[in-house]
Amino acid sequence: MLWQSVWGLEYVPPRSARKLVSWLDRLFDLPHDDWLAIADAVRRDSSRLERVGAARQRLAAIVSEHRLELVAWFVRDLVDTAVHHALRRDSSRDRESRAAAGAARDAAYLAALAIAARNWLTDADYQELSAPFAIGVGM
């Protein structure tokens, strides 16, 4: 199985690792316009800021408690790669497009890390962290 050979995921429960690899594959194929739509939705929904911030703090505590720092670094790298792949053809990227890409990348990082830490997250925190990708990429 691919997830068993992915370096950096050995500390993630097997079910979460399989789901994460599958989700990252779909993320890698996400079209440019979908990335921008996700970014737009994330930036428009200011009502989620406080809830996401609290869930993010609890996720950070889980990462520390379960020694998932390497996993977090690895996941961030994979998400950065997926965003770069999706947006590399957009040579007309202005400051607004870069900001949008950053918002989408941050949301994708939280969603991916939520998958990795799923066994330790509450359902509410998992839903909050993965919400921007619930439909388009499937969580």
C-alpha positions as CSV (number, residue, x, y, z in Angstrom):
1,M,0.0,0.0,0.0
2,L,1.2,3.5,-0.9
3,W,0.6,5.0,2.5
4,Q,2.9,2.6,4.2
5,S,5.8,3.7,2.0
6,V,5.2,7.5,2.4
7,W,7.9,8.6,4.7
8,G,6.7,10.8,7.5
9,L,3.4,9.1,8.0
10,E,4.6,6.3,10.2
11,Y,3.2,8.0,13.4
12,V,-0.2,8.5,11.9
13,P,-2.8,5.8,12.5
14,P,-3.1,3.6,9.3
15,R,-6.7,4.6,8.5
16,S,-5.8,8.3,8.7
17,A,-2.6,7.8,6.7
18,R,-4.6,6.1,3.9
19,K,-7.2,8.8,3.8
20,L,-4.6,11.5,3.9
21,V,-2.7,10.1,0.9
22,S,-5.9,9.7,-1.0
23,W,-7.0,13.2,-0.1
24,L,-3.7,14.7,-1.1
25,D,-3.9,13.0,-4.5
26,R,-7.2,14.7,-5.1
27,L,-5.9,18.0,-3.8
28,F,-3.0,17.7,-6.3
29,D,-5.5,17.5,-9.1
30,L,-7.7,20.3,-7.9
31,P,-8.1,22.8,-10.7
32,H,-6.9,26.4,-10.4
33,D,-10.4,27.9,-10.3
34,D,-11.4,25.6,-7.5
35,W,-8.4,26.7,-5.4
36,L,-9.5,30.3,-5.9
37,A,-13.1,29.5,-5.1
38,I,-12.0,27.8,-1.9
39,A,-9.9,30.8,-1.0
40,D,-12.7,33.2,-1.7
41,A,-15.1,31.2,0.5
42,V,-12.5,31.0,3.4
43,R,-11.8,34.8,3.2
44,R,-15.5,35.7,3.0
45,D,-16.7,33.6,6.0
46,S,-15.4,35.7,8.9
47,S,-17.9,34.0,11.2
48,R,-15.6,31.0,11.3
49,L,-12.5,32.8,12.4
50,E,-12.9,32.3,16.1
51,R,-14.0,28.7,15.8
52,V,-11.2,27.8,13.5
53,G,-8.7,29.6,15.7
54,A,-9.8,27.5,18.7
55,A,-9.8,24.3,16.7
56,R,-6.3,25.1,15.4
57,Q,-5.0,25.6,19.0
58,R,-6.4,22.2,20.0
59,L,-4.9,20.7,16.9
60,A,-1.5,22.2,17.8
61,A,-1.8,20.7,21.3
62,I,-2.6,17.2,19.8
63,V,0.4,17.5,17.4
64,S,2.7,18.2,20.4
65,E,1.1,15.6,22.7
66,H,1.4,12.8,20.1
67,R,4.8,14.0,18.7
68,L,3.4,14.7,15.2
69,E,5.7,17.6,14.5
70,L,7.4,15.7,11.7
71,V,4.1,14.7,10.2
72,A,2.9,18.4,10.4
73,W,6.1,19.5,8.6
74,F,5.6,16.8,6.0
75,V,2.0,17.6,5.4
76,R,2.7,21.3,5.0
77,D,5.3,20.4,2.4
78,L,2.9,18.2,0.5
79,V,0.2,20.9,0.6
80,D,2.6,23.5,-0.6
81,T,3.5,21.2,-3.5
82,A,-0.1,20.7,-4.4
83,V,-0.8,24.4,-4.4
84,H,2.3,25.1,-6.5
85,H,1.3,22.5,-9.0
86,A,-2.3,23.9,-9.3
87,L,-1.2,27.5,-9.6
88,R,2.1,27.2,-11.5
89,R,0.5,28.0,-14.9
90,D,-1.0,31.2,-13.7
91,S,1.7,33.7,-14.8
92,S,-0.6,36.6,-14.2
93,R,-0.8,36.2,-10.5
94,D,-1.1,39.6,-8.8
95,R,-1.0,40.3,-5.1
96,E,-4.7,39.5,-4.7
97,S,-4.2,36.1,-6.4
98,R,-1.2,35.3,-4.2
99,A,-3.2,36.3,-1.1
100,A,-6.0,34.0,-2.2
101,A,-3.6,31.2,-2.9
102,G,-2.2,31.7,0.6
103,A,-5.6,31.5,2.2
104,A,-6.4,28.3,0.3
105,R,-3.1,26.8,1.2
106,D,-3.5,27.5,4.9
107,A,-7.0,26.0,4.9
108,A,-5.7,22.9,3.0
109,Y,-2.9,22.5,5.5
110,L,-5.3,22.6,8.4
111,A,-7.6,20.1,6.7
112,A,-4.8,17.7,5.9
113,L,-3.4,17.9,9.4
114,A,-6.9,17.3,10.7
115,I,-7.0,14.1,8.7
116,A,-3.7,13.0,10.1
117,A,-4.8,13.7,13.7
118,R,-8.4,12.5,13.2
119,N,-8.2,9.9,16.0
120,W,-7.5,12.6,18.6
121,L,-9.7,15.4,17.3
122,T,-13.3,15.9,18.3
123,D,-15.9,15.6,15.5
124,A,-16.6,19.4,15.8
125,D,-13.0,20.4,15.5
126,Y,-12.5,18.0,12.5
127,Q,-15.5,19.4,10.8
128,E,-14.4,23.0,11.4
129,L,-10.9,22.4,10.1
130,S,-12.0,20.5,7.1
131,A,-15.1,22.5,6.1
132,P,-13.6,24.4,3.2
133,F,-12.8,21.1,1.4
134,A,-15.9,19.1,2.4
135,I,-17.5,19.2,-1.0
136,G,-14.9,19.8,-3.7
137,V,-12.2,17.5,-2.5
138,G,-14.2,15.3,-0.2
139,M,-13.4,14.9,3.5
